[in-house]
Amino acid sequence: MIGGSNSFSGPLAFTGEQITKYGVDLYFKVINDAGGIHGRKVRTVYYDDAYRPQDAVANTKKLVEQDRVFAIIIPQGSPPVVATLDYLEENKVPLLFPYQSSPVTRGKRYVMQGMTLSDRSSKMMIDYLAGQRKVKKFAALYQDDEYGKSFLTAFEKDLGRYGLKLVAAESVKRGVTDVSAQVAKLQAAKPEVTFLVLVPGPGAQALKERQKIGWTDTIMVSTGPLTDERYLALAGDAAEGVEGLSLWPDPVSSDLPGVKLYREHMRRYFPQNEPNRYSIAGYFAAMLFAEGAKRAGRNLTRDSLMTALESFKGYESGILPPITIGPDHETQKQGFWVRVEKGNFKPMTDWLKSE
């Protein structure tokens, strides 16, 4: 039994449902129908935290103490995940592949980080924009919490390597969608690039507001968690030309073998559900868990699972570049640059290096 606290309501409800029901559970249906892992079936249980840290803590305690889960898999959002870290470490419960970007999860014994962390994402973004494209003036519109601040800190550090600073940074409180005042202030600073470190609702509002005031001389750039066509599409044609760092190959059109298999499994089990970056993230997390549990052998323990995951060297998933898990316990370290053209991402680079 494994499970997680996730968003099934609130600003990330779509993501939460896709990651769990159409991602993790999709892969486990495939595994269970083929006989399970060493003959054992995997069951899942999830609770809704609506992206609220205090609810995530209560849910996580319930999962560990009442449901007796073996591990927590792919919970979502930096503020909720970070709030549960100490509890899980103290109780030696594996926290597997959280869908969040704060670097505070790095290098912990019982955490295997999922999504590319904000400092790695920042390095790829700044090296590409300031290095390759010679952009000089950057601004940021960021959520005022662990998610936004971890990116802001990283941007400032990476810009410093190029002798640059943010010309403006405006914060948005979690749960607020009216960002017109912040967008007006950012426009006045005349940045060439404006980073959006937001959840989908305010992200879409920022793009619509920019269109409304005719602010065309900045490139809007989405960070990894927001770089998804479905979320940017909330802004309609105001999303055209948005650029960003994508962490996943195109789930609908990629011909990578693992992505094709994912689509085949989706058609078999959930034919009504469109493939998307969130469900493939959950599917991938379940794949890594299953591979780790297989390697750990029949007498699976929490420690043997962590040791098995640490043995990954050049693991081929068919979805992402080969995965080697080092002492930092990071599974994803890369992304590639995309731009929205007619509602779809057009890749602008190959996978970028973040070491």
C-alpha positions as CSV (number, residue, x, y, z in Angstrom):
1,M,0.0,0.0,0.0
2,I,1.4,3.3,-1.0
3,G,-0.3,6.7,-1.2
4,G,-0.1,10.5,-0.9
5,S,-1.6,13.8,-0.1
6,N,-2.4,15.6,-3.2
7,S,-4.6,18.4,-4.8
8,F,-8.0,17.1,-5.8
9,S,-9.6,20.5,-5.3
10,G,-8.1,24.0,-5.2
11,P,-5.8,25.6,-7.8
12,L,-4.0,22.3,-8.8
13,A,-7.0,19.9,-8.9
14,F,-6.5,18.9,-12.5
15,T,-2.8,18.1,-11.9
16,G,-3.5,16.1,-8.8
17,E,-6.1,13.9,-10.4
18,Q,-3.9,13.3,-13.5
19,I,-0.8,12.5,-11.5
20,T,-2.5,10.0,-9.3
21,K,-5.6,8.4,-11.0
22,Y,-4.3,8.6,-14.6
23,G,-0.6,8.4,-13.9
24,V,0.5,6.4,-10.8
25,D,-2.6,4.2,-10.9
26,L,-2.3,3.6,-14.7
27,Y,1.2,2.1,-14.3
28,F,0.1,0.0,-11.3
29,K,-2.8,-1.4,-13.3
30,V,-0.3,-2.6,-15.9
31,I,2.0,-4.0,-13.2
32,N,-0.9,-5.7,-11.2
33,D,-2.5,-7.2,-14.3
34,A,0.9,-8.7,-15.2
35,G,1.1,-10.4,-11.7
36,G,2.4,-7.6,-9.5
37,I,6.0,-7.2,-8.1
38,H,7.4,-10.5,-6.9
39,G,3.8,-11.7,-6.8
40,R,2.5,-8.8,-4.7
41,K,-0.1,-6.3,-6.0
42,V,0.3,-2.6,-5.3
43,R,-2.7,-0.7,-3.9
44,T,-2.9,3.1,-3.5
45,V,-4.7,5.6,-1.2
46,Y,-4.8,9.4,-1.6
47,Y,-6.3,12.3,0.3
48,D,-7.0,15.8,-0.9
49,D,-5.0,18.7,0.7
50,A,-6.3,21.4,-1.8
51,Y,-2.7,22.7,-1.9
52,R,-2.9,23.7,1.8
53,P,0.3,22.8,3.9
54,Q,-1.7,22.1,7.1
55,D,-4.0,19.7,5.4
56,A,-1.0,17.9,3.8
57,V,0.5,17.3,7.2
58,A,-2.8,15.9,8.6
59,N,-3.2,13.7,5.5
60,T,0.3,12.4,5.7
61,K,0.0,11.5,9.4
62,K,-3.2,9.6,8.6
63,L,-1.6,7.7,5.7
64,V,1.4,6.7,7.9
65,E,-0.4,6.0,11.2
66,Q,-3.8,4.7,10.1
67,D,-3.4,3.4,6.6
68,R,0.1,2.1,7.4
69,V,1.4,3.0,3.9
70,F,4.8,1.6,2.9
71,A,5.8,4.9,1.2
72,I,4.4,8.3,0.1
73,I,4.4,8.7,-3.7
74,I,4.4,11.9,-5.8
75,P,2.6,14.4,-3.5
76,Q,2.3,17.8,-5.1
77,G,3.4,21.4,-4.5
78,S,6.4,22.9,-2.7
79,P,4.5,24.3,0.3
80,P,2.5,21.1,1.1
81,V,5.5,18.8,0.5
82,V,8.0,20.8,2.5
83,A,5.5,20.9,5.4
84,T,5.6,17.1,5.6
85,L,9.4,16.6,5.2
86,D,10.5,16.5,8.9
87,Y,7.6,14.1,9.9
88,L,8.4,11.6,7.1
89,E,12.2,11.7,7.8
90,E,11.7,11.2,11.6
91,N,9.4,8.2,10.9
92,K,11.8,6.8,8.1
93,V,8.9,6.7,5.6
94,P,10.1,7.0,2.0
95,L,9.0,10.2,0.2
96,L,9.1,9.2,-3.4
97,F,9.4,11.6,-6.4
98,P,7.4,14.6,-5.0
99,Y,6.1,16.9,-7.7
100,Q,7.6,20.0,-6.3
101,S,10.7,22.2,-7.0
102,S,12.1,23.4,-3.6
103,P,15.8,22.3,-3.1
104,V,15.2,21.6,0.6
105,T,14.3,18.0,-0.4
106,R,17.8,17.3,-1.8
107,G,20.1,14.7,-0.3
108,K,17.8,13.4,2.4
109,R,18.0,9.7,3.3
110,Y,14.3,8.9,2.8
111,V,13.5,11.3,0.0
112,M,13.9,10.6,-3.7
113,Q,13.2,13.9,-5.5
114,G,11.1,13.8,-8.7
115,M,10.7,17.1,-10.6
116,T,13.8,19.0,-11.6
117,L,14.6,21.3,-8.6
118,S,14.3,25.1,-8.9
119,D,18.1,25.8,-8.7
120,R,18.8,23.3,-11.5
121,S,15.9,24.7,-13.6
122,S,17.2,28.2,-13.0
123,K,20.7,27.3,-14.1
124,M,19.4,25.9,-17.4
125,M,17.1,28.9,-17.9
126,I,19.7,31.6,-17.2
127,D,22.5,29.8,-19.0
128,Y,20.2,29.6,-22.1
129,L,18.8,33.1,-21.9
130,A,21.7,35.1,-20.6
131,G,24.4,32.9,-22.0
132,Q,23.2,31.7,-25.5
133,R,20.6,34.5,-26.2
134,K,22.5,37.3,-24.5
135,V,19.4,38.6,-22.6
136,K,20.4,41.4,-20.1
137,K,17.2,42.5,-18.4
138,F,15.1,40.0,-16.4
139,A,12.1,40.4,-14.1
140,A,10.0,37.9,-12.1
141,L,6.4,37.5,-11.0
142,Y,6.4,34.9,-8.3
143,Q,4.2,33.2,-5.7
144,D,5.1,34.4,-2.2
145,D,5.9,31.1,-0.6
146,E,8.4,28.2,-0.8
147,Y,7.7,27.6,-4.5
148,G,8.2,31.2,-5.6
149,K,11.0,32.1,-3.3
150,S,13.1,29.0,-4.1
151,F,13.1,30.1,-7.8
152,L,13.7,33.8,-6.9
153,T,16.8,32.9,-4.8
154,A,18.1,30.7,-7.7
155,F,17.5,33.3,-10.4
156,E,19.4,36.0,-8.3
157,K,22.4,33.6,-7.8
158,D,22.5,32.5,-11.5
159,L,22.1,36.0,-12.9
160,G,25.0,37.0,-10.6
161,R,27.3,34.7,-12.5
162,Y,26.6,36.9,-15.6
163,G,27.0,40.1,-13.6
164,L,23.3,40.7,-13.8
165,K,20.4,41.4,-11.4
166,L,16.6,41.2,-11.6
167,V,15.4,44.6,-12.7
168,A,12.1,43.9,-10.9
169,A,10.4,41.2,-8.9
170,E,6.7,41.3,-7.8
171,S,5.1,38.8,-5.5
172,V,1.6,37.3,-5.5
173,K,0.0,35.8,-2.4
174,R,-1.1,32.2,-2.7
175,G,-4.8,32.1,-3.7
176,V,-4.9,35.6,-5.3
177,T,-5.7,35.8,-9.0
178,D,-5.8,39.6,-9.7
179,V,-2.2,40.4,-10.7
180,S,-2.9,43.6,-12.7
181,A,-1.0,45.9,-10.3
182,Q,2.1,43.7,-10.3
183,V,2.0,43.4,-14.1
184,A,1.9,47.2,-14.4
185,K,4.9,47.6,-12.1
186,L,6.9,45.0,-14.1
187,Q,6.0,46.7,-17.4
188,A,7.5,49.9,-16.0
189,A,10.8,48.2,-15.4
190,K,11.1,47.3,-19.1
191,P,12.5,43.7,-18.8
192,E,13.3,41.7,-21.9
193,V,12.3,38.5,-20.1
194,T,9.6,38.1,-17.3
195,F,9.6,34.8,-15.4
196,L,6.3,33.5,-14.3
197,V,6.6,31.4,-11.1
198,L,2.9,30.9,-10.4
199,V,0.2,28.3,-10.3
200,P,-2.1,28.2,-13.4
201,G,-4.9,30.6,-12.4
202,P,-2.7,33.7,-11.7
203,G,-0.3,32.6,-14.5
204,A,-3.2,32.8,-17.0
205,Q,-4.3,36.2,-15.5
206,A,-0.8,37.6,-15.9
207,L,-0.8,36.7,-19.6
208,K,-4.3,38.1,-20.2
209,E,-3.4,41.3,-18.3
210,R,-0.2,41.7,-20.4
211,Q,-2.3,41.3,-23.6
212,K,-4.9,43.8,-22.3
213,I,-2.4,46.6,-21.7
214,G,-0.5,45.8,-24.9
215,W,2.8,45.0,-23.3
216,T,4.5,43.2,-26.1
217,D,8.2,43.9,-25.6
218,T,8.9,41.3,-23.0
219,I,9.1,37.5,-23.4
220,M,7.0,35.7,-20.8
221,V,8.8,32.6,-19.6
222,S,7.2,29.8,-17.6
223,T,9.1,27.7,-15.1
224,G,9.0,23.9,-15.2
225,P,5.9,23.3,-13.1
226,L,3.8,25.8,-15.2
227,T,5.2,24.7,-18.6
228,D,2.2,22.8,-19.8
229,E,-0.1,23.5,-22.8
230,R,-3.3,22.9,-20.8
231,Y,-2.4,25.4,-18.1
232,L,-1.1,28.1,-20.5
233,A,-4.3,27.5,-22.6
234,L,-6.3,29.0,-19.7
235,A,-5.0,32.3,-21.1
236,G,-6.4,31.6,-24.6
237,D,-4.5,33.4,-27.4
238,A,-2.6,35.5,-24.7
239,A,-0.4,32.4,-24.3
240,E,0.9,32.6,-27.8
241,G,4.7,33.1,-27.9
242,V,5.2,32.2,-24.2
243,E,8.5,30.3,-23.7
244,G,9.6,28.0,-21.0
245,L,11.5,25.1,-19.7
246,S,9.7,21.8,-20.3
247,L,10.6,18.8,-18.1
248,W,8.7,16.2,-20.2
249,P,8.7,15.1,-23.8
250,D,5.4,15.7,-25.6
251,P,3.0,13.1,-24.3
252,V,0.7,13.3,-27.3
253,S,3.2,13.2,-30.2
254,S,6.6,12.0,-28.9
255,D,7.8,8.8,-30.6
256,L,10.1,7.9,-27.7
257,P,9.4,4.2,-26.9
258,G,8.4,4.8,-23.3
259,V,6.0,7.6,-24.3
260,K,4.4,5.4,-27.0
261,L,3.9,2.6,-24.4
262,Y,2.3,5.2,-22.0
263,R,-0.2,6.2,-24.7
264,E,-0.9,2.6,-25.4
265,H,-1.6,1.9,-21.7
266,M,-3.8,5.1,-21.5
267,R,-5.9,3.9,-24.5
268,R,-6.3,0.5,-22.9
269,Y,-7.3,1.6,-19.3
270,F,-8.5,5.2,-19.6
271,P,-9.5,5.7,-23.3
272,Q,-11.5,8.9,-22.4
273,N,-8.4,10.6,-20.8
274,E,-6.1,12.7,-23.0
275,P,-2.4,12.0,-22.5
276,N,-0.7,15.0,-20.7
277,R,2.5,15.9,-18.9
278,Y,1.0,15.4,-15.4
279,S,-0.2,11.8,-15.9
280,I,3.1,10.9,-17.5
281,A,4.9,12.3,-14.4
282,G,2.8,10.0,-12.2
283,Y,3.2,7.1,-14.5
284,F,7.0,7.7,-14.5
285,A,7.0,7.8,-10.6
286,A,5.2,4.5,-10.4
287,M,7.7,3.0,-12.9
288,L,10.6,4.1,-10.8
289,F,9.0,2.7,-7.7
290,A,8.2,-0.7,-9.4
291,E,11.8,-1.0,-10.7
292,G,13.2,-0.2,-7.2
293,A,10.9,-2.7,-5.6
294,K,11.9,-5.4,-8.1
295,R,15.6,-4.8,-7.5
296,A,15.1,-4.8,-3.7
297,G,13.9,-8.5,-3.9
298,R,11.2,-10.4,-2.2
299,N,11.9,-9.2,1.4
300,L,11.1,-5.6,0.6
301,T,11.8,-3.0,3.4
302,R,11.8,0.7,3.3
303,D,15.6,0.7,3.6
304,S,16.1,-1.9,0.9
305,L,13.9,0.1,-1.4
306,M,16.0,3.2,-0.9
307,T,19.2,1.2,-1.4
308,A,17.7,-0.3,-4.6
309,L,16.8,3.1,-6.0
310,E,20.3,4.4,-5.2
311,S,21.6,1.6,-7.5
312,F,20.2,3.2,-10.6
313,K,23.0,3.9,-13.1
314,G,22.0,4.9,-16.6
315,Y,18.5,3.5,-16.1
316,E,16.6,3.6,-19.4
317,S,13.0,4.5,-19.0
318,G,12.3,5.3,-22.7
319,I,10.8,8.6,-21.5
320,L,13.6,10.7,-20.1
321,P,17.4,10.7,-20.7
322,P,19.1,7.8,-18.8
323,I,18.8,8.1,-15.0
324,T,21.6,7.8,-12.5
325,I,20.7,8.5,-8.9
326,G,23.6,9.9,-6.9
327,P,23.9,11.0,-3.2
328,D,21.7,14.0,-4.0
329,H,18.8,11.6,-4.6
330,E,17.6,13.5,-7.6
331,T,15.9,11.6,-10.5
332,Q,15.3,14.4,-12.9
333,K,18.0,16.9,-13.7
334,Q,17.2,18.1,-17.2
335,G,14.7,20.1,-19.3
336,F,14.5,21.6,-22.8
337,W,13.4,24.9,-24.1
338,V,9.9,25.3,-25.8
339,R,7.7,28.1,-27.2
340,V,3.9,28.1,-27.6
341,E,3.0,28.2,-31.2
342,K,-0.7,27.8,-32.1
343,G,-1.5,26.3,-28.7
344,N,1.3,23.7,-28.8
345,F,4.9,23.6,-27.6
346,K,7.5,23.8,-30.3
347,P,10.9,22.5,-28.9
348,M,13.7,25.1,-29.4
349,T,16.6,23.1,-27.9
350,D,17.6,19.5,-27.1
351,W,17.9,18.5,-23.4
352,L,19.9,21.2,-21.6
353,K,22.6,20.3,-19.1
354,S,22.2,21.4,-15.4
355,E,25.3,20.1,-13.7
